[in-house]
Amino acid sequence: MKRRPVVAVIGAGDAPPAVCKLAFEVGREIARRGAVLINGGLGGVMESAAAGARKEGGHTIGVLPGYERGAANRHIEFAIATGMREARNAVIVASADAVIALRGEGGTLAEIGFALKFGKPIVALDSWPEIAGLNRADTAADAVSLALKLAASKSRRR
């Protein structure tokens, strides 16, 4: 059985409306292309991306910081309660084939660091201009296309 690609969407838990709208579109694009979305399962970018994916009938995984699966936002289909707090960021990135980074803060920056350390393809979507070496995209569709292309290329090299 062929496994669907998994794309992590990372960004601010308390994001402004424009960033949430972009995250929603990213989630929709992930689902449209048959991939699975993974994120931290809470609010902001995480909730908006999951809402977009579910609207298109896609699957969503939330890796939660605490022990309560019920803490996941209502768009998370599979909630994984870790009790790991911010350390869960490593699990999110390690579980993904590619990462799409929207605007965020320290947690998002940590996830970007993990993606670089783990050799995961990462696409910055209208964000993180101060970090050299990230792949860049200006639209949700372009970000998802590039992330999936990079993930497939990496998987063929293994």
N, C-alpha and C positions, 0 to 999 in steps of 0.2 A: 504494500500500500504506500502510495506517495504521500508524504507529509506536506501539509500546507506551510508556506513560509510564515514566520512570526515576526511582526514589526512592533518594536517598542516606540511609543509616543511619549516624550518627556517634556516637561515644562512646568510653569508655575501652578501651584495649588490654589493660589488666589490671583488669577489672571484677569486682566481687563477684557471687556467685551470683544474687542477686535481680535485679540489673541484666541479667545474661546471660539469665535466664529471660524478662524483659521483651523483650529484643532478639530472642530466638528467636520470640516471639509476633508481634513486628513483622514479621519476615521471613516468617512463615507468612501473615500478612494481606496483605502485598505480593504474594506469589505467588497467593493466592486471588483477588485482584482483577485478575490478569493484568498486573501491572506488573513491571518488572525492577529488581532490587536492585543498587546500586553502593556500594562502600565501600573502605576501605584494604586489604582482603584478608588481614589478619593475625589476631591473637587477640582475646580478650575480646568486646566488643560486636560487632566485625566478624565473628568466627567464628560467634557464636551467631545473629546475624541471617541470615547465609548458610546456616547449618544449617537454620533454620526455613523459609527460602525453598525450599531444595532438597527438604526433606521433603514439600513441597506440589507439587513438580515445577516450581518456578519457576527463572528464570535469574538468575545472579549474576555480577557483574563486580568484580574486585579490582584497584585501582590501587596497585601496590606501590611502596615507597620505594626499593628497590634494583634491581639489574639481573637478579636471578634469579627467573624465573617460578615455580620450584619452591619458593620461600619462601611462596607463598600457602597459606592453610589449605585443607584437603581439600574444603571445600564451595564453593570458588570455581570456577566453570565457565570463565570467561574471565579470565585473569590478564594484566595489562598491567604490564610491568616498565619503570619510568621512570628509575631512577637519580636521582630528584629529591629524595629524602628527604622532609622535611616540606612542601616546595613542592608535592608531589603533592596536598595538600589543596585547592588551587585547582582542579586538574583534576577531582577528585571532585565538587566542588560545581558547577563549570561544566558538567559532563556530566549533571547531574540536573535534573529538572523541579521537584522539591521535595526538601526535606531534613527528616529526623526526627532530633532531637538527644536522646540519652539522656545520663546522667551521664558526665562525662569530665573531662579536664584541659586543658592548654594547647593540644594539637592540636585537640581538639574546639572549644575556644573560637576558635581560628583559623578553623576551618571555619564556625562560626556567623558570624564577621566577614565571611568571603568571601560567605556566603549573603546577608547584609544588603547588602553592597557590590554584588553582582551582581543584586540584586532577586529572588532566588529565594524562593519561599514556604518558611517554616521553621516546624516544629512542635516545641515542647519537650515531651517526654514525661516527666512527673514529674521535671523537672530544670530547672536554670538559672533559679530564681526571681529572681535578682538582675539579670537582663537584661530591661529593660522592652521592650515592643513585640513580643515573640515570641508567636506563636499557641500555645495551650496545650491539652494533652490529658492525660487521666488513665489511659486504657487504650490498648493496642496497636491495637485495632479503631478507636477514635475518632481516634487519631493518623494512621493510614493513610487513613481516610476523609477527614479534614480536609486532609491533604497532597494527596491526589488531586483533591479538590474545588478547592482553591486553585490547583493546577497547571493544571487544565482551565480555570478562570476566567481565569487569566493568559494562557493560550494563545489563548483566544477574543478577548482584547483586542489581540493583536498584529496 
